[in-house]
């Protein structure tokens, strides 16, 4: 769907100033749909694992191999160091062919072997994971997919291997939503796109010559809420990904921004200035009824539910500059969370209630930082200087954010403790405002 309306916003000056200061207004040079992946930093403590090329039978499609995708998934997590196949002493495809002494000589802690077989219009994978030191099989399973969904099958296997070793669900089968901009001949085209977590299989979900901002996933992974300026002013939409159906749910006078789904998917937090000041509201999606959750002369924005689903974090300038605040319930008094600098914004909590991540200004640079909600210790995680829009992976192990590298806009994924990293630049131009989907069972 393409929209071509250009009019004034009619926003209150303070609300527009705040929106321009903290919202992501993507701009730049041409952008393509698919992202590239570049591993930029590994973790010293990465676990050595051998993903042996899977044996194949039947007429399988050409292109990326399932075992190669699994190897790449584990590498980009930063927690594993897969052995290159050319360094392997043998290529077993089942447990009876695994000689643990060979893999110990190569310094491997785990070995994954498997077989792929075409059955009609489907691919079946049988795979086994072994602990080399204990000489034990720790997982064996069978999975299948349509013949055209080998990547989904590979991401599924990666999730199972990751969970078997770490005890934490993998997030390789989840999705990323993000915004790109193509500018040519004075014409700007904004695109809302959805891809795999490795940047592959990107699809444009919305195109407009007016800004698109703040994509947010529903808890079932089937919908996106976002802000679009297609009518000349910001309005909030909910977009059904399967059908493409869109519903404009918030188009009040002034500011309509920063949507965030509740844990049950029945309501949205949002920022509205319909009553003259930017405040946090909760909207029941079915009825459209609103409940005002903040009431202060300051600008309150960027709400997001905490791990309990009862309280929420938000950004407010009530202390003189943007800082992160938390309310343990809708009616509780807000508590200030951040103190380490004059600018802390865009809160994104993990799912365990341990940390909240945000954009943190230090001197003239903007970084991604986190605060431990129990100890109140703040840690700056990134070393680049133009970082924005953090989003936490649903398993809490990684954080994606937008930044600049070499003058180019990229998405960067880091371990949640600031360790290993990989980048997802578009092949050309700008890519911003990432949102990590939930794990959908």
PyMOL commands that set and color helices and strands:
alter all, ss='L'
color gray80, all
select helices_A, chain A and resi 13-22+66-76+85-87+95-97+100-105+150-166
alter helices_A, ss='H'
color red, helices_A
select strands_A, chain A and resi 2-3+38-41+47-51+55-57+80-82+110-119+122-131+136-146+175-184+187-196+203-208+212-217+223-228+235-240+246-250+256-261+267-272+279-284+290-292+300-305+312-316+323-327+335-336+344-349+355-362+365-372+378-380+388-392+398-405+408-415+421-425+430-436
alter strands_A, ss='S'
color yellow, strands_A
deselect
rebuild
show_as cartoon
